[in-house]
Amino acid sequence: MTLTVCAEILTDGSIKAFPYEPLANCTFVIVSNDDYNLISSRSNLQFDIDAAFYAEITGYLLLSFVSGHVLGRIVKGLGKA
């Protein structure tokens, strides 16, 4: 049996269920064990990285690598002088 109920946390910390409240108006939802297992089994925790984000991160990494390399060469050159 599946059961999903709206819930609210009261000021004293207790939880009050509102069984006739539409789920669209809920801040918190109490779900049954069957529903929880169904939700958790379907969540495969994969995410997509779009090309623009990948290019931006790769650009920052390349810039930091090159600038660090150049700075290292400058420090090495100053150390020999």
N, CA, C and O atoms as a Maestro MAE file, in Angstrom:
{
 s_m_m2io_version
 :::
 2.0.0
}

f_m_ct {
 s_m_title
 :::
 protein
 m_atom[324] {
  # First column is atom index #
  i_m_mmod_type
  r_m_x_coord
  r_m_y_coord
  r_m_z_coord
  i_m_residue_number
  s_m_chain_name
  s_m_pdb_residue_name
  s_m_pdb_atom_name
  i_m_atomic_number
  :::
  1 25 0.840 -1.177 0.000 1 A "MET " " N  " 7
  2 3 0.000 0.000 0.000 1 A "MET " " CA " 6
  3 2 0.886 1.241 0.000 1 A "MET " " C  " 6
  4 15 1.804 1.358 0.812 1 A "MET " " O  " 8
  5 25 0.613 2.139 -0.889 2 A "THR " " N  " 7
  6 3 1.385 3.373 -0.935 2 A "THR " " CA " 6
  7 2 0.595 4.485 -0.274 2 A "THR " " C  " 6
  8 15 -0.627 4.569 -0.398 2 A "THR " " O  " 8
  9 25 1.319 5.329 0.426 3 A "LEU " " N  " 7
  10 3 0.690 6.420 1.148 3 A "LEU " " CA " 6
  11 2 1.620 7.618 1.098 3 A "LEU " " C  " 6
  12 15 2.783 7.524 1.489 3 A "LEU " " O  " 8
  13 25 1.114 8.732 0.622 4 A "THR " " N  " 7
  14 3 1.881 9.965 0.593 4 A "THR " " CA " 6
  15 2 1.024 11.054 1.205 4 A "THR " " C  " 6
  16 15 -0.111 11.276 0.783 4 A "THR " " O  " 8
  17 25 1.574 11.737 2.206 5 A "VAL " " N  " 7
  18 3 0.805 12.707 2.973 5 A "VAL " " CA " 6
  19 2 1.627 13.980 3.143 5 A "VAL " " C  " 6
  20 15 2.840 13.917 3.348 5 A "VAL " " O  " 8
  21 25 0.967 15.135 3.057 6 A "CYS " " N  " 7
  22 3 1.624 16.404 3.365 6 A "CYS " " CA " 6
  23 2 1.927 16.465 4.856 6 A "CYS " " C  " 6
  24 15 1.185 15.930 5.680 6 A "CYS " " O  " 8
  25 25 3.017 17.118 5.182 7 A "ALA " " N  " 7
  26 3 3.396 17.255 6.580 7 A "ALA " " CA " 6
  27 2 3.910 18.659 6.831 7 A "ALA " " C  " 6
  28 15 4.350 19.357 5.917 7 A "ALA " " O  " 8
  29 25 3.842 19.052 8.089 8 A "GLU " " N  " 7
  30 3 4.355 20.356 8.497 8 A "GLU " " CA " 6
  31 2 5.061 20.181 9.830 8 A "GLU " " C  " 6
  32 15 4.597 19.439 10.696 8 A "GLU " " O  " 8
  33 25 6.180 20.865 9.990 9 A "ILE " " N  " 7
  34 3 6.896 20.828 11.263 9 A "ILE " " CA " 6
  35 2 6.415 22.015 12.086 9 A "ILE " " C  " 6
  36 15 6.545 23.166 11.671 9 A "ILE " " O  " 8
  37 25 5.864 21.725 13.245 10 A "LEU " " N  " 7
  38 3 5.314 22.767 14.106 10 A "LEU " " CA " 6
  39 2 6.428 23.437 14.905 10 A "LEU " " C  " 6
  40 15 7.568 22.970 14.911 10 A "LEU " " O  " 8
  41 25 6.089 24.531 15.577 11 A "THR " " N  " 7
  42 3 7.095 25.303 16.313 11 A "THR " " CA " 6
  43 2 7.698 24.523 17.474 11 A "THR " " C  " 6
  44 15 8.834 24.788 17.867 11 A "THR " " O  " 8
  45 25 6.961 23.570 18.027 12 A "ASP " " N  " 7
  46 3 7.509 22.769 19.125 12 A "ASP " " CA " 6
  47 2 8.330 21.585 18.631 12 A "ASP " " C  " 6
  48 15 8.810 20.787 19.436 12 A "ASP " " O  " 8
  49 25 8.499 21.461 17.300 13 A "GLY " " N  " 7
  50 3 9.327 20.401 16.732 13 A "GLY " " CA " 6
  51 2 8.568 19.161 16.329 13 A "GLY " " C  " 6
  52 15 9.144 18.249 15.736 13 A "GLY " " O  " 8
  53 25 7.287 19.108 16.638 14 A "SER " " N  " 7
  54 3 6.510 17.931 16.256 14 A "SER " " CA " 6
  55 2 6.076 18.040 14.793 14 A "SER " " C  " 6
  56 15 6.077 19.120 14.204 14 A "SER " " O  " 8
  57 25 5.711 16.907 14.234 15 A "ILE " " N  " 7
  58 3 5.293 16.837 12.835 15 A "ILE " " CA " 6
  59 2 3.793 16.587 12.796 15 A "ILE " " C  " 6
  60 15 3.285 15.689 13.467 15 A "ILE " " O  " 8
  61 25 3.090 17.386 12.006 16 A "LYS " " N  " 7
  62 3 1.649 17.222 11.857 16 A "LYS " " CA " 6
  63 2 1.360 16.856 10.413 16 A "LYS " " C  " 6
  64 15 1.847 17.510 9.491 16 A "LYS " " O  " 8
  65 25 0.570 15.813 10.217 17 A "ALA " " N  " 7
  66 3 0.203 15.356 8.878 17 A "ALA " " CA " 6
  67 2 -1.093 16.021 8.444 17 A "ALA " " C  " 6
  68 15 -2.005 16.222 9.246 17 A "ALA " " O  " 8
  69 25 -1.158 16.361 7.144 18 A "PHE " " N  " 7
  70 3 -2.357 16.927 6.541 18 A "PHE " " CA " 6
  71 2 -2.762 16.014 5.393 18 A "PHE " " C  " 6
  72 15 -2.351 16.243 4.255 18 A "PHE " " O  " 8
  73 25 -3.572 14.971 5.669 19 A "PRO " " N  " 7
  74 3 -3.858 13.960 4.644 19 A "PRO " " CA " 6
  75 2 -4.700 14.463 3.475 19 A "PRO " " C  " 6
  76 15 -4.671 13.852 2.407 19 A "PRO " " O  " 8
  77 25 -5.444 15.546 3.638 20 A "TYR " " N  " 7
  78 3 -6.317 16.009 2.561 20 A "TYR " " CA " 6
  79 2 -5.745 17.213 1.820 20 A "TYR " " C  " 6
  80 15 -6.397 17.757 0.929 20 A "TYR " " O  " 8
  81 25 -4.545 17.629 2.176 21 A "GLU " " N  " 7
  82 3 -3.886 18.761 1.503 21 A "GLU " " CA " 6
  83 2 -3.308 18.282 0.176 21 A "GLU " " C  " 6
  84 15 -2.697 17.214 0.130 21 A "GLU " " O  " 8
  85 25 -3.487 19.048 -0.913 22 A "PRO " " N  " 7
  86 3 -2.878 18.651 -2.196 22 A "PRO " " CA " 6
  87 2 -1.352 18.647 -2.097 22 A "PRO " " C  " 6
  88 15 -0.764 19.502 -1.435 22 A "PRO " " O  " 8
  89 25 -0.727 17.693 -2.750 23 A "LEU " " N  " 7
  90 3 0.727 17.560 -2.670 23 A "LEU " " CA " 6
  91 2 1.451 18.746 -3.298 23 A "LEU " " C  " 6
  92 15 2.608 19.001 -2.966 23 A "LEU " " O  " 8
  93 25 0.798 19.471 -4.192 24 A "ALA " " N  " 7
  94 3 1.434 20.627 -4.825 24 A "ALA " " CA " 6
  95 2 1.685 21.750 -3.821 24 A "ALA " " C  " 6
  96 15 2.559 22.588 -4.044 24 A "ALA " " O  " 8
  97 25 0.937 21.780 -2.728 25 A "ASN " " N  " 7
  98 3 1.072 22.840 -1.723 25 A "ASN " " CA " 6
  99 2 1.984 22.445 -0.569 25 A "ASN " " C  " 6
  100 15 2.113 23.203 0.393 25 A "ASN " " O  " 8
  101 25 2.612 21.292 -0.638 26 A "CYS " " N  " 7
  102 3 3.380 20.765 0.491 26 A "CYS " " CA " 6
  103 2 4.812 21.282 0.514 26 A "CYS " " C  " 6
  104 15 5.457 21.432 -0.524 26 A "CYS " " O  " 8
  105 25 5.287 21.548 1.715 27 A "THR " " N  " 7
  106 3 6.703 21.819 1.917 27 A "THR " " CA " 6
  107 2 7.421 20.511 2.215 27 A "THR " " C  " 6
  108 15 8.516 20.270 1.708 27 A "THR " " O  " 8
  109 25 6.812 19.677 3.029 28 A "PHE " " N  " 7
  110 3 7.357 18.369 3.379 28 A "PHE " " CA " 6
  111 2 6.333 17.293 3.037 28 A "PHE " " C  " 6
  112 15 5.126 17.529 3.085 28 A "PHE " " O  " 8
  113 25 6.831 16.112 2.692 29 A "VAL " " N  " 7
  114 3 5.960 14.998 2.333 29 A "VAL " " CA " 6
  115 2 6.418 13.764 3.096 29 A "VAL " " C  " 6
  116 15 7.612 13.473 3.174 29 A "VAL " " O  " 8
  117 25 5.459 13.049 3.654 30 A "ILE " " N  " 7
  118 3 5.738 11.764 4.290 30 A "ILE " " CA " 6
  119 2 5.353 10.686 3.288 30 A "ILE " " C  " 6
  120 15 4.218 10.654 2.811 30 A "ILE " " O  " 8
  121 25 6.292 9.803 2.969 31 A "VAL " " N  " 7
  122 3 6.022 8.740 2.004 31 A "VAL " " CA " 6
  123 2 6.089 7.388 2.697 31 A "VAL " " C  " 6
  124 15 6.718 7.237 3.745 31 A "VAL " " O  " 8
  125 25 5.433 6.420 2.097 32 A "SER " " N  " 7
  126 3 5.464 5.066 2.641 32 A "SER " " CA " 6
  127 2 6.797 4.410 2.308 32 A "SER " " C  " 6
  128 15 7.556 4.906 1.475 32 A "SER " " O  " 8
  129 25 7.064 3.309 2.958 33 A "ASN " " N  " 7
  130 3 8.301 2.570 2.720 33 A "ASN " " CA " 6
  131 2 8.369 2.078 1.275 33 A "ASN " " C  " 6
  132 15 9.437 2.105 0.664 33 A "ASN " " O  " 8
  133 25 7.246 1.632 0.726 34 A "ASP " " N  " 7
  134 3 7.218 1.176 -0.672 34 A "ASP " " CA " 6
  135 2 7.568 2.310 -1.634 34 A "ASP " " C  " 6
  136 15 8.346 2.122 -2.570 34 A "ASP " " O  " 8
  137 25 6.986 3.491 -1.395 35 A "ASP " " N  " 7
  138 3 7.290 4.643 -2.251 35 A "ASP " " CA " 6
  139 2 8.753 5.051 -2.131 35 A "ASP " " C  " 6
  140 15 9.399 5.374 -3.128 35 A "ASP " " O  " 8
  141 25 9.269 5.036 -0.908 36 A "TYR " " N  " 7
  142 3 10.676 5.397 -0.709 36 A "TYR " " CA " 6
  143 2 11.591 4.430 -1.446 36 A "TYR " " C  " 6
  144 15 12.539 4.855 -2.106 36 A "TYR " " O  " 8
  145 25 11.317 3.144 -1.341 37 A "ASN " " N  " 7
  146 3 12.144 2.156 -2.042 37 A "ASN " " CA " 6
  147 2 12.061 2.332 -3.557 37 A "ASN " " C  " 6
  148 15 13.063 2.171 -4.254 37 A "ASN " " O  " 8
  149 25 10.889 2.658 -4.064 38 A "LEU " " N  " 7
  150 3 10.723 2.893 -5.496 38 A "LEU " " CA " 6
  151 2 11.503 4.125 -5.945 38 A "LEU " " C  " 6
  152 15 12.165 4.100 -6.984 38 A "LEU " " O  " 8
  153 25 11.428 5.192 -5.171 39 A "ILE " " N  " 7
  154 3 12.153 6.422 -5.508 39 A "ILE " " CA " 6
  155 2 13.654 6.190 -5.447 39 A "ILE " " C  " 6
  156 15 14.385 6.604 -6.347 39 A "ILE " " O  " 8
  157 25 14.118 5.534 -4.396 40 A "SER " " N  " 7
  158 3 15.565 5.342 -4.246 40 A "SER " " CA " 6
  159 2 16.120 4.357 -5.265 40 A "SER " " C  " 6
  160 15 17.283 4.472 -5.652 40 A "SER " " O  " 8
  161 25 15.324 3.397 -5.708 41 A "SER " " N  " 7
  162 3 15.825 2.448 -6.704 41 A "SER " " CA " 6
  163 2 15.882 3.072 -8.092 41 A "SER " " C  " 6
  164 15 16.688 2.654 -8.923 41 A "SER " " O  " 8
  165 25 15.048 4.054 -8.352 42 A "ARG " " N  " 7
  166 3 15.038 4.707 -9.666 42 A "ARG " " CA " 6
  167 2 16.046 5.846 -9.769 42 A "ARG " " C  " 6
  168 15 16.340 6.311 -10.871 42 A "ARG " " O  " 8
  169 25 16.575 6.298 -8.647 43 A "SER " " N  " 7
  170 3 17.546 7.395 -8.711 43 A "SER " " CA " 6
  171 2 18.919 6.805 -8.990 43 A "SER " " C  " 6
  172 15 19.507 6.147 -8.132 43 A "SER " " O  " 8
  173 25 19.421 7.042 -10.180 44 A "ASN " " N  " 7
  174 3 20.707 6.473 -10.565 44 A "ASN " " CA " 6
  175 2 21.852 7.448 -10.334 44 A "ASN " " C  " 6
  176 15 23.000 7.129 -10.641 44 A "ASN " " O  " 8
  177 25 21.563 8.631 -9.798 45 A "LEU " " N  " 7
  178 3 22.558 9.619 -9.407 45 A "LEU " " CA " 6
  179 2 23.540 9.958 -10.520 45 A "LEU " " C  " 6
  180 15 24.725 10.162 -10.256 45 A "LEU " " O  " 8
  181 25 23.075 10.019 -11.737 46 A "GLN " " N  " 7
  182 3 23.907 10.445 -12.851 46 A "GLN " " CA " 6
  183 2 23.574 11.889 -13.171 46 A "GLN " " C  " 6
  184 15 22.439 12.331 -12.994 46 A "GLN " " O  " 8
  185 25 24.559 12.609 -13.636 47 A "PHE " " N  " 7
  186 3 24.329 13.978 -14.041 47 A "PHE " " CA " 6
  187 2 25.080 14.238 -15.333 47 A "PHE " " C  " 6
  188 15 26.076 13.579 -15.633 47 A "PHE " " O  " 8
  189 25 24.599 15.190 -16.079 48 A "ASP " " N  " 7
  190 3 25.194 15.528 -17.368 48 A "ASP " " CA " 6
  191 2 25.987 16.818 -17.241 48 A "ASP " " C  " 6
  192 15 25.543 17.772 -16.603 48 A "ASP " " O  " 8
  193 25 27.154 16.837 -17.851 49 A "ILE " " N  " 7
  194 3 27.970 18.038 -17.915 49 A "ILE " " CA " 6
  195 2 27.873 18.554 -19.338 49 A "ILE " " C  " 6
  196 15 28.257 17.865 -20.283 49 A "ILE " " O  " 8
  197 25 27.366 19.752 -19.491 50 A "ASP " " N  " 7
  198 3 27.224 20.292 -20.841 50 A "ASP " " CA " 6
  199 2 28.576 20.755 -21.376 50 A "ASP " " C  " 6
  200 15 29.526 20.946 -20.617 50 A "ASP " " O  " 8
  201 25 28.647 20.930 -22.681 51 A "ALA " " N  " 7
  202 3 29.910 21.235 -23.359 51 A "ALA " " CA " 6
  203 2 30.464 22.589 -22.937 51 A "ALA " " C  " 6
  204 15 31.679 22.735 -22.799 51 A "ALA " " O  " 8
  205 25 29.611 23.574 -22.729 52 A "ALA " " N  " 7
  206 3 30.083 24.906 -22.346 52 A "ALA " " CA " 6
  207 2 30.741 24.878 -20.966 52 A "ALA " " C  " 6
  208 15 31.789 25.491 -20.764 52 A "ALA " " O  " 8
  209 25 30.136 24.178 -20.034 53 A "PHE " " N  " 7
  210 3 30.708 24.065 -18.690 53 A "PHE " " CA " 6
  211 2 32.038 23.321 -18.736 53 A "PHE " " C  " 6
  212 15 32.998 23.725 -18.079 53 A "PHE " " O  " 8
  213 25 32.099 22.249 -19.499 54 A "TYR " " N  " 7
  214 3 33.336 21.479 -19.636 54 A "TYR " " CA " 6
  215 2 34.438 22.335 -20.255 54 A "TYR " " C  " 6
  216 15 35.582 22.292 -19.804 54 A "TYR " " O  " 8
  217 25 34.105 23.104 -21.275 55 A "ALA " " N  " 7
  218 3 35.096 23.962 -21.931 55 A "ALA " " CA " 6
  219 2 35.593 25.044 -20.982 55 A "ALA " " C  " 6
  220 15 36.782 25.364 -20.977 55 A "ALA " " O  " 8
  221 25 34.706 25.604 -20.188 56 A "GLU " " N  " 7
  222 3 35.103 26.647 -19.242 56 A "GLU " " CA " 6
  223 2 36.051 26.096 -18.178 56 A "GLU " " C  " 6
  224 15 37.082 26.705 -17.890 56 A "GLU " " O  " 8
  225 25 35.712 24.964 -17.602 57 A "ILE " " N  " 7
  226 3 36.570 24.362 -16.576 57 A "ILE " " CA " 6
  227 2 37.910 23.956 -17.169 57 A "ILE " " C  " 6
  228 15 38.953 24.175 -16.552 57 A "ILE " " O  " 8
  229 25 37.895 23.371 -18.349 58 A "THR " " N  " 7
  230 3 39.143 22.981 -19.010 58 A "THR " " CA " 6
  231 2 40.001 24.207 -19.301 58 A "THR " " C  " 6
  232 15 41.222 24.153 -19.153 58 A "THR " " O  " 8
  233 25 39.387 25.297 -19.709 59 A "GLY " " N  " 7
  234 3 40.120 26.537 -19.961 59 A "GLY " " CA " 6
  235 2 40.782 27.072 -18.713 59 A "GLY " " C  " 6
  236 15 41.941 27.485 -18.752 59 A "GLY " " O  " 8
  237 25 40.055 27.068 -17.597 60 A "TYR " " N  " 7
  238 3 40.639 27.533 -16.336 60 A "TYR " " CA " 6
  239 2 41.796 26.641 -15.899 60 A "TYR " " C  " 6
  240 15 42.818 27.139 -15.428 60 A "TYR " " O  " 8
  241 25 41.646 25.343 -16.049 61 A "LEU " " N  " 7
  242 3 42.731 24.431 -15.673 61 A "LEU " " CA " 6
  243 2 43.955 24.634 -16.554 61 A "LEU " " C  " 6
  244 15 45.082 24.638 -16.058 61 A "LEU " " O  " 8
  245 25 43.747 24.800 -17.842 62 A "LEU " " N  " 7
  246 3 44.859 25.036 -18.756 62 A "LEU " " CA " 6
  247 2 45.544 26.364 -18.447 62 A "LEU " " C  " 6
  248 15 46.773 26.442 -18.454 62 A "LEU " " O  " 8
  249 25 44.768 27.401 -18.177 63 A "LEU " " N  " 7
  250 3 45.331 28.703 -17.833 63 A "LEU " " CA " 6
  251 2 46.160 28.627 -16.553 63 A "LEU " " C  " 6
  252 15 47.252 29.192 -16.494 63 A "LEU " " O  " 8
  253 25 45.660 27.941 -15.535 64 A "SER " " N  " 7
  254 3 46.417 27.828 -14.285 64 A "SER " " CA " 6
  255 2 47.674 26.993 -14.478 64 A "SER " " C  " 6
  256 15 48.699 27.289 -13.863 64 A "SER " " O  " 8
  257 25 47.629 25.963 -15.310 65 A "PHE " " N  " 7
  258 3 48.812 25.150 -15.578 65 A "PHE " " CA " 6
  259 2 49.884 25.973 -16.284 65 A "PHE " " C  " 6
  260 15 51.048 25.957 -15.885 65 A "PHE " " O  " 8
  261 25 49.489 26.689 -17.332 66 A "VAL " " N  " 7
  262 3 50.459 27.474 -18.109 66 A "VAL " " CA " 6
  263 2 51.029 28.609 -17.268 66 A "VAL " " C  " 6
  264 15 52.238 28.836 -17.280 66 A "VAL " " O  " 8
  265 25 50.174 29.327 -16.536 67 A "SER " " N  " 7
  266 3 50.677 30.433 -15.717 67 A "SER " " CA " 6
  267 2 51.580 29.924 -14.600 67 A "SER " " C  " 6
  268 15 52.571 30.578 -14.275 67 A "SER " " O  " 8
  269 25 51.270 28.787 -14.010 68 A "GLY " " N  " 7
  270 3 52.147 28.199 -12.998 68 A "GLY " " CA " 6
  271 2 53.476 27.773 -13.582 68 A "GLY " " C  " 6
  272 15 54.518 27.935 -12.947 68 A "GLY " " O  " 8
  273 25 53.448 27.233 -14.780 69 A "HIS " " N  " 7
  274 3 54.681 26.816 -15.448 69 A "HIS " " CA " 6
  275 2 55.561 28.032 -15.751 69 A "HIS " " C  " 6
  276 15 56.768 28.003 -15.513 69 A "HIS " " O  " 8
  277 25 54.954 29.094 -16.274 70 A "VAL " " N  " 7
  278 3 55.708 30.317 -16.583 70 A "VAL " " CA " 6
  279 2 56.262 30.933 -15.307 70 A "VAL " " C  " 6
  280 15 57.423 31.343 -15.278 70 A "VAL " " O  " 8
  281 25 55.466 31.006 -14.265 71 A "LEU " " N  " 7
  282 3 55.935 31.549 -12.993 71 A "LEU " " CA " 6
  283 2 57.079 30.713 -12.429 71 A "LEU " " C  " 6
  284 15 58.038 31.260 -11.885 71 A "LEU " " O  " 8
  285 25 56.984 29.406 -12.555 72 A "GLY " " N  " 7
  286 3 58.075 28.540 -12.101 72 A "GLY " " CA " 6
  287 2 59.358 28.785 -12.869 72 A "GLY " " C  " 6
  288 15 60.439 28.785 -12.281 72 A "GLY " " O  " 8
  289 25 59.257 28.993 -14.168 73 A "ARG " " N  " 7
  290 3 60.446 29.303 -14.983 73 A "ARG " " CA " 6
  291 2 61.058 30.638 -14.573 73 A "ARG " " C  " 6
  292 15 62.281 30.769 -14.520 73 A "ARG " " O  " 8
  293 25 60.215 31.629 -14.283 74 A "ILE " " N  " 7
  294 3 60.717 32.941 -13.860 74 A "ILE " " CA " 6
  295 2 61.438 32.825 -12.523 74 A "ILE " " C  " 6
  296 15 62.532 33.367 -12.360 74 A "ILE " " O  " 8
  297 25 60.837 32.126 -11.568 75 A "VAL " " N  " 7
  298 3 61.461 31.949 -10.254 75 A "VAL " " CA " 6
  299 2 62.763 31.172 -10.389 75 A "VAL " " C  " 6
  300 15 63.750 31.505 -9.733 75 A "VAL " " O  " 8
  301 25 62.780 30.159 -11.217 76 A "LYS " " N  " 7
  302 3 64.000 29.384 -11.446 76 A "LYS " " CA " 6
  303 2 65.087 30.265 -12.061 76 A "LYS " " C  " 6
  304 15 66.254 30.178 -11.679 76 A "LYS " " O  " 8
  305 25 64.697 31.117 -13.018 77 A "GLY " " N  " 7
  306 3 65.657 32.032 -13.644 77 A "GLY " " CA " 6
  307 2 66.198 33.053 -12.664 77 A "GLY " " C  " 6
  308 15 67.382 33.389 -12.712 77 A "GLY " " O  " 8
  309 25 65.352 33.553 -11.777 78 A "LEU " " N  " 7
  310 3 65.811 34.521 -10.777 78 A "LEU " " CA " 6
  311 2 66.704 33.861 -9.732 78 A "LEU " " C  " 6
  312 15 67.578 34.513 -9.160 78 A "LEU " " O  " 8
  313 25 66.492 32.586 -9.484 79 A "GLY " " N  " 7
  314 3 67.319 31.875 -8.517 79 A "GLY " " CA " 6
  315 2 68.738 31.663 -9.009 79 A "GLY " " C  " 6
  316 15 69.663 31.586 -8.200 79 A "GLY " " O  " 8
  317 25 68.930 31.568 -10.306 80 A "LYS " " N  " 7
  318 3 70.259 31.357 -10.876 80 A "LYS " " CA " 6
  319 2 71.035 32.662 -10.997 80 A "LYS " " C  " 6
  320 15 72.259 32.641 -11.122 80 A "LYS " " O  " 8
  321 25 70.345 33.791 -10.961 81 A "ALA " " N  " 7
  322 3 71.023 35.082 -11.171 81 A "ALA " " CA " 6
  323 2 71.815 35.530 -9.969 81 A "ALA " " C  " 6
  324 15 72.435 36.593 -10.000 81 A "ALA " " O  " 8
  :::
 }
 m_bond[323] {
  # First column is bond index #
  i_m_from
  i_m_to
  i_m_order
  :::
  1 1 2 1
  2 2 3 1
  3 3 4 2
  4 3 5 1
  5 5 6 1
  6 6 7 1
  7 7 8 2
  8 7 9 1
  9 9 10 1
  10 10 11 1
  11 11 12 2
  12 11 13 1
  13 13 14 1
  14 14 15 1
  15 15 16 2
  16 15 17 1
  17 17 18 1
  18 18 19 1
  19 19 20 2
  20 19 21 1
  21 21 22 1
  22 22 23 1
  23 23 24 2
  24 23 25 1
  25 25 26 1
  26 26 27 1
  27 27 28 2
  28 27 29 1
  29 29 30 1
  30 30 31 1
  31 31 32 2
  32 31 33 1
  33 33 34 1
  34 34 35 1
  35 35 36 2
  36 35 37 1
  37 37 38 1
  38 38 39 1
  39 39 40 2
  40 39 41 1
  41 41 42 1
  42 42 43 1
  43 43 44 2
  44 43 45 1
  45 45 46 1
  46 46 47 1
  47 47 48 2
  48 47 49 1
  49 49 50 1
  50 50 51 1
  51 51 52 2
  52 51 53 1
  53 53 54 1
  54 54 55 1
  55 55 56 2
  56 55 57 1
  57 57 58 1
  58 58 59 1
  59 59 60 2
  60 59 61 1
  61 61 62 1
  62 62 63 1
  63 63 64 2
  64 63 65 1
  65 65 66 1
  66 66 67 1
  67 67 68 2
  68 67 69 1
  69 69 70 1
  70 70 71 1
  71 71 72 2
  72 71 73 1
  73 73 74 1
  74 74 75 1
  75 75 76 2
  76 75 77 1
  77 77 78 1
  78 78 79 1
  79 79 80 2
  80 79 81 1
  81 81 82 1
  82 82 83 1
  83 83 84 2
  84 83 85 1
  85 85 86 1
  86 86 87 1
  87 87 88 2
  88 87 89 1
  89 89 90 1
  90 90 91 1
  91 91 92 2
  92 91 93 1
  93 93 94 1
  94 94 95 1
  95 95 96 2
  96 95 97 1
  97 97 98 1
  98 98 99 1
  99 99 100 2
  100 99 101 1
  101 101 102 1
  102 102 103 1
  103 103 104 2
  104 103 105 1
  105 105 106 1
  106 106 107 1
  107 107 108 2
  108 107 109 1
  109 109 110 1
  110 110 111 1
  111 111 112 2
  112 111 113 1
  113 113 114 1
  114 114 115 1
  115 115 116 2
  116 115 117 1
  117 117 118 1
  118 118 119 1
  119 119 120 2
  120 119 121 1
  121 121 122 1
  122 122 123 1
  123 123 124 2
  124 123 125 1
  125 125 126 1
  126 126 127 1
  127 127 128 2
  128 127 129 1
  129 129 130 1
  130 130 131 1
  131 131 132 2
  132 131 133 1
  133 133 134 1
  134 134 135 1
  135 135 136 2
  136 135 137 1
  137 137 138 1
  138 138 139 1
  139 139 140 2
  140 139 141 1
  141 141 142 1
  142 142 143 1
  143 143 144 2
  144 143 145 1
  145 145 146 1
  146 146 147 1
  147 147 148 2
  148 147 149 1
  149 149 150 1
  150 150 151 1
  151 151 152 2
  152 151 153 1
  153 153 154 1
  154 154 155 1
  155 155 156 2
  156 155 157 1
  157 157 158 1
  158 158 159 1
  159 159 160 2
  160 159 161 1
  161 161 162 1
  162 162 163 1
  163 163 164 2
  164 163 165 1
  165 165 166 1
  166 166 167 1
  167 167 168 2
  168 167 169 1
  169 169 170 1
  170 170 171 1
  171 171 172 2
  172 171 173 1
  173 173 174 1
  174 174 175 1
  175 175 176 2
  176 175 177 1
  177 177 178 1
  178 178 179 1
  179 179 180 2
  180 179 181 1
  181 181 182 1
  182 182 183 1
  183 183 184 2
  184 183 185 1
  185 185 186 1
  186 186 187 1
  187 187 188 2
  188 187 189 1
  189 189 190 1
  190 190 191 1
  191 191 192 2
  192 191 193 1
  193 193 194 1
  194 194 195 1
  195 195 196 2
  196 195 197 1
  197 197 198 1
  198 198 199 1
  199 199 200 2
  200 199 201 1
  201 201 202 1
  202 202 203 1
  203 203 204 2
  204 203 205 1
  205 205 206 1
  206 206 207 1
  207 207 208 2
  208 207 209 1
  209 209 210 1
  210 210 211 1
  211 211 212 2
  212 211 213 1
  213 213 214 1
  214 214 215 1
  215 215 216 2
  216 215 217 1
  217 217 218 1
  218 218 219 1
  219 219 220 2
  220 219 221 1
  221 221 222 1
  222 222 223 1
  223 223 224 2
  224 223 225 1
  225 225 226 1
  226 226 227 1
  227 227 228 2
  228 227 229 1
  229 229 230 1
  230 230 231 1
  231 231 232 2
  232 231 233 1
  233 233 234 1
  234 234 235 1
  235 235 236 2
  236 235 237 1
  237 237 238 1
  238 238 239 1
  239 239 240 2
  240 239 241 1
  241 241 242 1
  242 242 243 1
  243 243 244 2
  244 243 245 1
  245 245 246 1
  246 246 247 1
  247 247 248 2
  248 247 249 1
  249 249 250 1
  250 250 251 1
  251 251 252 2
  252 251 253 1
  253 253 254 1
  254 254 255 1
  255 255 256 2
  256 255 257 1
  257 257 258 1
  258 258 259 1
  259 259 260 2
  260 259 261 1
  261 261 262 1
  262 262 263 1
  263 263 264 2
  264 263 265 1
  265 265 266 1
  266 266 267 1
  267 267 268 2
  268 267 269 1
  269 269 270 1
  270 270 271 1
  271 271 272 2
  272 271 273 1
  273 273 274 1
  274 274 275 1
  275 275 276 2
  276 275 277 1
  277 277 278 1
  278 278 279 1
  279 279 280 2
  280 279 281 1
  281 281 282 1
  282 282 283 1
  283 283 284 2
  284 283 285 1
  285 285 286 1
  286 286 287 1
  287 287 288 2
  288 287 289 1
  289 289 290 1
  290 290 291 1
  291 291 292 2
  292 291 293 1
  293 293 294 1
  294 294 295 1
  295 295 296 2
  296 295 297 1
  297 297 298 1
  298 298 299 1
  299 299 300 2
  300 299 301 1
  301 301 302 1
  302 302 303 1
  303 303 304 2
  304 303 305 1
  305 305 306 1
  306 306 307 1
  307 307 308 2
  308 307 309 1
  309 309 310 1
  310 310 311 1
  311 311 312 2
  312 311 313 1
  313 313 314 1
  314 314 315 1
  315 315 316 2
  316 315 317 1
  317 317 318 1
  318 318 319 1
  319 319 320 2
  320 319 321 1
  321 321 322 1
  322 322 323 1
  323 323 324 2
  :::
 }
}
